[in-house]
């Protein structure tokens, strides 16, 4: 039995793309142009391009057309953290570390080994964490401007786990969630896994367009608003106090839950109060210590309204039962003795230094960044091809991310997100110099 005509066309175009006969970055005919060329209906041409897009071979850009993707950039790049080659400089993910952290861990393990409660660390722990650990985290949060009872704090296995249990406990398949048009890829992964309906809201360096959010909430049943008010990832913005007050008012008016992601908030000195401080009854605040302490110590925390705590406890039970007591004990000791505060201060200084390097080496390019963040957003001209630039840099031994993992709209902007925290400063300097040279040659020429 012969394959349908459109399937034959899909196979032929896929073969041309994979073989290189259709070069990366090439613009394909419009839907009408393809239909006329092949003698098929426009709706069939649309189906052909949809299948090629689902195969990861083309990208469709609203108002610009359909383009051949660079297959040297693997699917999921920027979302899935694949191992990079030893000779590759990784600017796609952040895992900032400071000299001497291994010594801190060695000392902490010695102290823990000499303590009297080792046996208790071998047993199951309460799902939301031991009371003394929840209290230590509550004291830590007060220093960040969030006063809360320990009973509202739940210990989780990193901030990503905190977001996951929040989605499991508080949302259901089909729920509409307002998100920034550019947002954290990990939340996109959760939304896909739990079948949430993400509605993008235009976003600037100062935060979401609150007029657009208000219009969205008036026209669709928005169940939750996911936001990063203190150090937006990837744009690096910090929402003003006035905009935080207005966002809370919008959420309250429309009965929406606020999911506040504060994973990078520790890098900002004296920010406005967290949303959970202003609206504790409708905000779930999620953060952790993976970025501020070490990515290998997967300890995070969720602060929730009292009514949500039982559901979150069940979600923790269903996923990990409890956060490993050994790492929690180490981290909470560091919270109490000032180690975490000291590490956060050092990382703020480190991030500022790295941003200084970025300002020098990317001079003349229109990048966006907070002065104390570990990432930089580099918009490209609309006629540039971010995937082609990414592939060129990969051949030079540099891994970067395009805007695709961060995008929640149908149109993916041409941009790069550069993570600054995963290599030594001198290597960062020379690498950013190469990024600038390649960007000017390939995109800004």
C-alpha positions as CSV (number, residue, x, y, z in Angstrom):
1,X,0.0,0.0,0.0
2,X,1.5,3.3,-1.1
3,X,2.2,5.9,1.6
4,X,0.1,9.1,1.6
5,X,1.4,11.8,-0.6
6,X,2.2,14.1,2.3
7,X,4.2,11.4,4.0
8,X,6.3,10.9,0.9
9,X,7.0,14.7,0.9
10,X,7.9,14.6,4.6
11,X,10.4,11.8,4.0
12,X,11.9,13.6,1.0
13,X,12.4,16.9,2.9
14,X,13.7,15.0,6.0
15,X,16.3,13.2,3.8
16,X,17.4,16.5,2.2
17,X,17.8,18.1,5.6
18,X,19.7,15.2,7.2
19,X,22.0,14.9,4.2
20,X,22.8,18.6,4.1
21,X,21.2,19.1,0.7
22,X,19.1,21.6,2.5
23,X,21.5,23.6,4.5
24,X,21.1,24.6,8.1
25,X,19.4,28.0,8.3
26,X,17.8,27.7,4.9
27,X,14.4,29.3,4.6
28,X,11.8,26.8,3.2
29,X,9.0,27.9,0.9
30,X,5.9,29.4,2.5
31,X,3.0,27.0,3.1
32,X,1.3,28.3,-0.1
33,X,4.6,28.1,-2.0
34,X,5.1,24.5,-1.0
35,X,1.5,23.7,-1.9
36,X,1.9,25.3,-5.3
37,X,5.2,23.6,-6.0
38,X,4.1,20.1,-5.0
39,X,0.5,20.3,-6.2
40,X,-1.0,19.8,-2.7
41,X,-3.5,21.7,-0.6
42,X,-2.3,24.4,1.7
43,X,-3.6,22.5,4.7
44,X,-1.5,19.5,3.6
45,X,1.6,21.7,3.3
46,X,1.0,22.9,6.9
47,X,0.8,19.3,8.0
48,X,4.1,18.5,6.3
49,X,5.9,21.4,8.1
50,X,4.2,20.4,11.4
51,X,5.6,16.9,11.1
52,X,9.1,18.1,10.2
53,X,9.0,20.4,13.3
54,X,7.9,17.6,15.5
55,X,10.9,15.6,14.2
56,X,13.2,18.5,15.2
57,X,14.3,19.2,11.6
58,X,12.8,22.7,11.1
59,X,11.7,25.6,13.2
60,X,8.7,27.8,12.4
61,X,8.9,31.5,13.3
62,X,5.8,33.6,13.2
63,X,6.0,36.3,10.6
64,X,9.4,35.1,9.2
65,X,8.8,31.6,7.9
66,X,10.1,28.0,8.3
67,X,13.8,27.4,8.6
68,X,16.0,24.3,8.5
69,X,17.5,23.6,12.0
70,X,21.2,23.0,12.5
71,X,21.3,19.3,13.5
72,X,24.6,19.8,15.2
73,X,22.7,21.3,18.0
74,X,21.0,18.3,19.8
75,X,17.4,18.3,20.6
76,X,16.8,19.3,24.2
77,X,20.0,21.4,24.3
78,X,19.7,23.9,27.1
79,X,17.0,21.8,28.9
80,X,18.7,18.4,29.2
81,X,22.0,18.6,30.9
82,X,24.1,16.3,28.8
83,X,27.8,15.7,29.6
84,X,30.1,18.0,27.7
85,X,33.4,16.9,26.3
86,X,36.4,17.5,28.6
87,X,37.8,20.1,26.2
88,X,34.5,22.0,25.9
89,X,33.8,25.1,28.0
90,X,30.2,24.9,29.3
91,X,28.3,28.2,29.1
92,X,25.0,26.4,28.9
93,X,24.5,25.5,32.5
94,X,25.5,27.1,35.8
95,X,27.2,25.1,38.6
96,X,29.1,27.8,40.4
97,X,31.7,26.7,42.9
98,X,34.3,28.5,45.0
99,X,37.8,27.5,46.1
100,X,37.8,25.8,49.5
101,X,34.3,24.3,49.4
102,X,35.6,20.8,49.4
103,X,37.5,21.6,52.6
104,X,34.3,22.9,54.2
105,X,32.5,19.6,53.3
106,X,35.4,17.5,54.7
107,X,35.3,19.5,58.0
108,X,31.5,19.2,58.1
109,X,31.6,15.4,57.7
110,X,34.2,15.1,60.5
111,X,32.0,17.1,62.8
112,X,29.0,15.1,61.9
113,X,30.8,11.9,62.4
114,X,31.7,13.0,66.0
115,X,28.1,14.0,66.8
116,X,25.8,11.9,68.9
117,X,22.8,11.7,66.4
118,X,24.3,9.6,63.6
119,X,22.0,6.8,64.2
120,X,19.0,9.0,63.6
121,X,20.3,9.9,60.2
122,X,20.0,6.3,59.1
123,X,16.2,6.2,59.6
124,X,13.3,7.6,57.7
125,X,12.7,11.2,58.4
126,X,9.4,13.1,58.5
127,X,8.2,13.9,55.0
128,X,8.5,17.7,55.4
129,X,11.8,17.4,57.3
130,X,12.9,17.3,60.9
131,X,11.5,20.1,63.1
132,X,14.9,21.5,63.9
133,X,15.9,21.6,60.2
134,X,12.6,23.4,59.3
135,X,13.3,25.9,62.1
136,X,16.8,26.5,60.8
137,X,15.5,27.2,57.3
138,X,12.9,29.5,58.7
139,X,15.6,31.5,60.5
140,X,17.6,31.7,57.3
141,X,14.6,32.9,55.3
142,X,14.0,35.7,57.8
143,X,17.4,37.1,56.8
144,X,16.1,37.1,53.2
145,X,13.1,39.1,54.1
146,X,10.6,36.3,54.5
147,X,9.3,35.8,58.1
148,X,7.5,32.4,58.4
149,X,6.7,29.8,60.9
150,X,8.7,26.6,60.7
151,X,5.4,24.6,60.3
152,X,5.0,26.3,56.9
153,X,8.5,25.2,55.7
154,X,9.0,21.9,53.9
155,X,12.4,20.5,53.1
156,X,12.8,19.2,49.5
157,X,15.4,17.7,47.3
158,X,16.4,20.9,45.6
159,X,14.3,23.7,44.2
160,X,13.4,21.7,41.1
161,X,11.9,19.1,43.4
162,X,10.1,21.9,45.2
163,X,8.5,23.1,42.0
164,X,7.6,19.5,41.1
165,X,5.8,18.8,44.4
166,X,4.1,22.2,44.2
167,X,2.7,21.3,40.7
168,X,1.7,17.8,42.0
169,X,0.0,19.1,45.1
170,X,-1.6,22.4,43.9
171,X,-2.4,22.0,40.2
172,X,-4.1,19.5,37.9
173,X,-3.9,18.5,34.2
174,X,-5.4,21.2,32.0
175,X,-4.9,24.0,34.5
176,X,-4.0,27.4,33.0
177,X,-0.7,28.8,34.3
178,X,0.5,32.3,33.4
179,X,4.3,32.3,32.8
180,X,6.7,34.8,31.3
181,X,7.3,34.5,27.6
182,X,10.9,33.7,28.5
183,X,11.0,31.5,31.6
184,X,13.0,28.8,33.5
185,X,13.2,25.7,31.3
186,X,12.7,23.4,34.3
187,X,9.2,24.7,34.8
188,X,8.4,24.1,31.1
189,X,9.5,20.5,31.6
190,X,7.2,20.1,34.6
191,X,4.3,21.7,32.7
192,X,4.7,19.3,29.8
193,X,4.9,16.3,32.2
194,X,1.8,17.3,34.2
195,X,-0.1,18.6,31.1
196,X,-0.4,22.2,32.3
197,X,-1.7,24.8,29.8
198,X,1.0,27.5,29.8
199,X,-0.1,31.0,28.8
200,X,2.8,33.3,28.0
201,X,2.9,36.9,29.2
202,X,5.2,39.4,27.6
203,X,8.2,40.1,29.8
204,X,10.9,42.7,30.0
205,X,14.0,43.0,32.2
206,X,11.7,44.6,34.8
207,X,9.3,41.7,35.0
208,X,6.0,40.6,33.3
209,X,3.7,43.0,31.5
210,X,1.1,43.3,34.2
211,X,-1.5,44.9,31.9
212,X,-1.2,41.8,29.7
213,X,-1.4,39.5,32.8
214,X,-4.6,41.3,33.9
215,X,-6.1,40.9,30.4
216,X,-5.2,37.2,30.4
217,X,-6.7,36.6,33.9
218,X,-9.9,38.3,32.7
219,X,-10.3,36.1,29.7
220,X,-9.0,32.7,30.8
221,X,-9.3,30.8,34.1
222,X,-5.7,31.3,35.3
223,X,-5.1,28.8,38.1
224,X,-1.6,29.9,38.9
225,X,1.1,32.5,38.1
226,X,4.7,31.3,37.9
227,X,7.2,34.1,38.5
228,X,10.8,34.9,39.4
229,X,10.6,38.4,40.8
230,X,14.1,38.4,42.3
231,X,16.6,37.7,39.5
232,X,14.7,36.5,36.5
233,X,16.2,33.6,34.6
234,X,17.2,34.2,31.8
235,X,16.8,38.0,31.7
236,X,18.3,38.9,35.1
237,X,15.6,41.4,36.1
238,X,14.4,42.3,39.5
239,X,10.7,43.2,39.9
240,X,10.0,46.5,41.6
241,X,8.1,46.7,44.9
242,X,5.3,48.5,43.1
243,X,5.0,45.8,40.5
244,X,5.1,43.1,43.1
245,X,2.2,44.8,44.9
246,X,0.2,45.0,41.7
247,X,1.0,41.3,40.7
248,X,-0.4,40.2,44.1
249,X,-3.5,42.3,43.6
250,X,-4.1,40.7,40.2
251,X,-3.7,37.2,41.6
252,X,-6.0,38.0,44.5
253,X,-8.6,39.5,42.3
254,X,-8.7,36.5,40.0
255,X,-8.2,33.8,42.6
256,X,-4.8,32.6,41.2
257,X,-2.1,30.9,43.2
258,X,1.4,32.5,43.0
259,X,4.4,30.2,42.5
260,X,7.5,32.3,43.5
261,X,10.8,30.8,42.3
262,X,13.6,32.4,44.3
263,X,16.5,30.1,43.2
264,X,18.8,33.0,42.3
265,X,17.5,35.6,44.7
266,X,20.5,35.2,47.0
267,X,22.6,37.1,44.5
268,X,20.6,40.3,44.9
269,X,21.5,42.6,47.8
270,X,18.5,44.3,49.5
271,X,15.8,43.3,47.0
272,X,12.1,44.2,47.6
273,X,10.4,41.7,50.0
274,X,9.5,38.3,48.5
275,X,5.9,37.9,47.2
276,X,5.4,35.3,50.0
277,X,6.0,38.0,52.6
278,X,3.3,40.2,51.1
279,X,0.8,37.5,50.3
280,X,1.6,34.4,52.4
281,X,-2.0,33.1,52.0
282,X,-1.7,32.6,48.2
283,X,2.0,32.2,47.5
284,X,4.1,29.1,47.4
285,X,7.7,30.2,47.7
286,X,10.4,27.8,46.3
287,X,14.1,28.1,46.7
288,X,17.2,26.1,47.6
289,X,20.9,25.9,48.3
290,X,22.1,24.2,45.1
291,X,23.3,27.4,43.5
292,X,24.3,29.3,46.7
293,X,26.1,26.4,48.3
294,X,26.8,23.4,46.0
295,X,24.8,21.7,43.2
296,X,25.7,18.3,44.7
297,X,24.0,19.1,48.0
298,X,20.4,18.8,46.8
299,X,18.5,20.7,49.6
300,X,15.7,23.0,48.8
301,X,12.7,24.4,50.7
302,X,9.1,25.3,50.0
303,X,7.2,27.8,52.1
304,X,3.4,27.4,51.7
305,X,0.1,28.6,53.1
306,X,-0.9,26.3,56.0
307,X,-3.8,24.8,54.1
308,X,-1.4,23.6,51.4
309,X,1.1,21.9,53.7
310,X,-0.7,18.5,54.0
311,X,-1.0,18.2,50.2
312,X,2.7,19.1,49.7
313,X,3.7,16.5,52.4
314,X,1.9,13.8,50.4
315,X,3.6,14.9,47.2
316,X,7.0,14.7,49.0
317,X,6.1,11.2,50.2
318,X,5.1,10.1,46.7
319,X,8.3,11.3,45.2
320,X,11.3,10.9,47.6
321,X,9.7,10.1,51.0
322,X,12.1,12.6,52.6
323,X,15.1,14.6,51.6
324,X,18.3,12.7,52.6
325,X,19.0,13.4,56.3
326,X,22.8,13.4,55.8
327,X,22.8,16.3,53.4
328,X,20.1,18.2,55.2
329,X,22.0,17.9,58.5
330,X,25.2,19.3,56.9
331,X,23.3,22.2,55.2
332,X,21.4,23.1,58.3
333,X,24.6,23.2,60.4
334,X,26.0,25.6,57.8
335,X,22.8,27.7,58.0
336,X,23.2,28.0,61.7
337,X,27.0,28.7,61.9
338,X,27.1,31.3,59.2
339,X,28.7,29.2,56.5
340,X,25.9,29.7,54.1
341,X,25.8,33.4,54.6
342,X,29.5,33.6,54.0
343,X,29.3,31.5,50.8
344,X,26.5,33.6,49.5
345,X,28.4,36.8,50.1
346,X,31.5,35.3,48.3
347,X,29.3,34.1,45.4
348,X,27.7,37.6,45.0
349,X,31.2,39.0,44.7
350,X,32.2,36.2,42.3
351,X,29.2,36.8,40.1
352,X,29.9,40.6,40.0
353,X,33.4,39.9,39.0
354,X,32.3,37.6,36.2
355,X,29.7,40.1,35.0
356,X,32.6,42.6,34.9
357,X,34.5,40.2,32.6
358,X,31.4,39.8,30.4
359,X,31.0,43.6,30.1
360,X,34.5,43.9,28.9
361,X,34.6,41.0,26.5
362,X,31.1,41.5,25.1
363,X,31.5,45.3,24.7
364,X,29.4,46.6,21.8
365,X,26.9,43.8,21.9
366,X,23.3,44.4,23.2
367,X,23.4,41.9,26.1
368,X,21.2,42.0,29.2
369,X,22.2,41.0,32.7
370,X,21.9,41.8,36.4
371,X,25.3,43.1,37.7
372,X,25.5,40.2,40.2
373,X,24.0,37.3,38.2
374,X,25.7,34.2,36.8
375,X,24.1,34.5,33.4
376,X,23.9,37.0,30.5
377,X,21.2,37.2,27.8
378,X,22.5,38.1,24.3
379,X,19.7,39.1,21.8
380,X,20.7,38.6,18.2
381,X,19.4,40.4,15.1
382,X,16.1,38.8,13.8
383,X,17.7,37.7,10.6
384,X,20.4,35.8,12.5
385,X,20.2,32.1,13.3
386,X,20.9,31.3,16.9
387,X,21.2,27.5,16.2
388,X,23.8,28.1,13.5
389,X,25.8,30.3,15.9
390,X,25.5,27.7,18.6
391,X,26.8,25.0,16.3
392,X,29.7,27.2,15.2
393,X,30.6,27.8,18.8
394,X,30.3,24.1,19.6
395,X,32.9,23.4,16.9
396,X,35.2,25.9,18.7
397,X,34.7,23.9,22.0
398,X,32.1,26.2,23.5
399,X,28.6,25.1,24.6
400,X,25.9,27.8,24.8
401,X,22.1,27.7,24.9
402,X,19.7,29.3,22.4
403,X,16.4,30.9,23.5
404,X,14.4,27.9,22.6
405,X,14.5,26.1,26.1
406,X,13.3,29.4,27.7
407,X,10.6,30.3,25.2
408,X,6.9,29.7,25.9
409,X,5.5,31.5,22.8
410,X,5.2,30.1,19.3
411,X,7.9,32.5,18.1
412,X,11.3,31.8,19.5
413,X,13.5,34.9,19.6
414,X,17.0,34.7,18.2
415,X,19.2,35.0,21.3
416,X,21.9,33.2,23.4
417,X,21.9,32.6,27.1
418,X,25.4,32.5,28.5
419,X,26.0,30.9,31.8
420,X,29.1,32.5,33.5
421,X,29.5,30.4,36.6
422,X,30.9,27.0,35.4
423,X,34.5,27.8,34.4
424,X,37.4,29.6,35.9
425,X,37.6,33.4,35.3
426,X,40.5,33.4,32.9
427,X,38.9,30.7,30.7
428,X,35.7,32.6,30.9
429,X,37.4,35.7,29.6
430,X,39.0,34.0,26.6
431,X,35.8,32.1,25.9
432,X,33.6,35.2,25.9
433,X,36.1,36.9,23.6
434,X,35.6,34.0,21.2
435,X,31.8,34.3,21.6
436,X,32.0,38.0,20.7
437,X,34.2,37.3,17.6
438,X,31.9,34.6,16.3
439,X,28.7,36.6,17.1
440,X,30.0,39.6,15.2
441,X,31.1,37.5,12.2
442,X,28.0,35.3,12.0
443,X,25.2,37.6,13.4
444,X,26.1,41.2,13.7
445,X,28.2,41.6,10.5
